Amino acid sequence: MRGLAVATAIAALLASAPGCSRAAPDATPEGAVRLFVERMESSVDDGHAVKEAYALLGPVARANLEERAQRASRGQGRRHEPWEMLAEGRFGLKFRPSRMTSRIEGDQATVEVLGESPEDKASVRCAREKGTWKVEPELPEPAARALRGDAGM
């Protein structure tokens, strides 16, 4: 009977103790950048990884890719999804990140990504959205193409 009382006491303590859960990977700007890079690298072998990478993008990047998808859909006559505009399987790093530090100002952050050599460095913007950090990579603006009849005539 005593063993049961001890087991019950331990179970009660464990149930009432604060959890030792880890923070979500995108709880920090560095974590969001690291997770985005992992997902994009995985997209070579895993077609779902590019969709997961898209979910890690901030509102500016998502809007850019949505515009690209709409234009591609109009131009090719089939529906394209925004995550299909990411270069699935064609993502490559210029260097392997070894350290990341961030500078946070409100809901905006800049992550400094450093590699092994002094010239291996990059800055990545991030934005906080609904409590998590999202990556805002520098994407070229969708090219403004004149459609037939839109030439101002």
C-alpha positions in Angstrom: 0.0 0.0 0.0 2.9 2.3 0.8 4.3 1.8 -2.7 1.0 3.0 -4.2 1.0 6.1 -2.0 4.6 7.0 -3.1 3.7 6.4 -6.7 0.6 8.6 -6.4 2.6 11.3 -4.7 5.2 11.3 -7.5 2.5 11.3 -10.2 0.9 14.3 -8.4 4.2 16.2 -8.3 5.0 15.5 -11.9 1.5 16.6 -13.0 1.8 19.9 -11.0 5.4 20.6 -12.0 5.9 23.2 -14.7 6.7 21.5 -18.0 10.2 21.4 -19.4 9.0 22.0 -22.9 11.3 23.5 -25.5 10.4 26.7 -27.2 9.2 26.4 -30.8 12.0 26.6 -33.4 10.4 29.8 -34.8 10.2 31.4 -31.3 13.4 33.3 -32.2 14.5 35.0 -35.4 17.6 32.7 -35.6 15.4 29.7 -35.1 13.1 30.8 -37.9 16.0 31.3 -40.3 17.6 28.0 -39.4 14.3 26.2 -39.9 13.7 27.9 -43.2 17.1 26.9 -44.5 16.5 23.3 -43.3 13.2 23.1 -45.1 14.5 24.5 -48.3 17.5 22.1 -48.3 15.1 19.2 -47.7 13.0 20.3 -50.7 15.4 18.5 -52.9 14.2 15.1 -51.6 10.9 16.1 -50.0 8.2 17.8 -52.1 6.3 18.8 -48.9 9.3 20.7 -47.4 8.8 23.6 -49.9 5.3 24.1 -48.6 6.6 24.0 -45.0 9.3 26.6 -46.0 6.6 28.8 -47.5 4.7 28.7 -44.1 7.9 30.2 -42.5 7.8 33.3 -44.7 6.6 36.6 -43.6 3.8 38.6 -45.0 5.9 40.6 -47.5 7.5 37.5 -49.0 4.2 35.6 -49.1 2.5 38.5 -50.9 5.4 38.6 -53.4 5.0 34.8 -54.1 1.2 35.1 -54.3 1.5 37.8 -57.0 4.0 35.6 -58.9 1.7 32.6 -58.6 -1.3 34.7 -60.0 0.8 35.9 -62.9 2.1 32.4 -63.7 -1.5 31.0 -63.5 -2.8 33.6 -65.9 0.2 33.1 -68.3 0.1 29.3 -68.3 -3.6 28.6 -68.0 -3.3 26.5 -64.9 -3.4 27.3 -61.2 0.0 27.7 -59.5 0.3 27.8 -55.7 2.5 30.5 -54.1 4.9 27.9 -52.6 5.5 26.6 -56.1 7.2 29.9 -56.9 10.0 28.9 -54.5 12.8 27.2 -56.3 11.9 23.6 -55.2 15.0 21.5 -55.3 17.2 24.3 -56.6 18.0 26.0 -53.3 21.6 26.3 -52.4 23.6 28.0 -49.8 26.6 30.2 -50.6 28.1 29.1 -47.3 27.3 26.8 -44.4 26.1 28.9 -41.5 28.1 28.4 -38.3 26.8 31.3 -36.1 23.7 33.5 -36.1 22.9 36.6 -34.0 19.9 38.8 -34.2 19.1 42.4 -33.5 15.4 42.8 -32.6 13.5 46.1 -32.8 9.9 45.5 -31.9 8.3 43.1 -34.4 11.3 43.3 -36.8 14.6 41.6 -36.6 17.8 41.3 -38.6 19.7 38.0 -38.3 23.4 38.1 -39.0 24.4 34.8 -40.4 28.1 34.0 -40.3 30.1 31.2 -41.8 33.6 29.9 -41.2 35.5 32.5 -43.2 35.2 36.3 -42.7 33.6 36.8 -46.1 30.9 34.3 -45.3 28.1 36.5 -44.0 24.6 37.5 -44.8 21.8 39.5 -43.2 18.3 38.1 -43.2 15.2 40.2 -42.2 12.5 38.6 -40.1 9.1 39.8 -38.9 7.1 38.7 -35.8 3.7 37.5 -36.8 1.2 36.1 -34.3 3.9 35.3 -31.8 6.3 33.5 -34.1 9.1 34.8 -36.3 8.9 34.7 -40.0 11.6 35.0 -42.6 11.5 37.9 -45.0 14.2 37.1 -47.6 15.0 39.6 -50.3 12.9 38.6 -53.3 13.0 40.5 -56.5 9.8 42.3 -57.2 7.5 40.5 -59.6 8.3 41.9 -63.0 5.6 44.3 -64.2 4.8 43.0 -67.7 2.6 44.9 -70.0 -0.3 42.7 -71.2 -1.7 43.1 -74.7 -3.9 46.1 -74.7 -2.2 47.5 -71.5 0.3 49.6 -73.4 -1.6 52.8 -72.7 -3.3 52.9 -76.1 
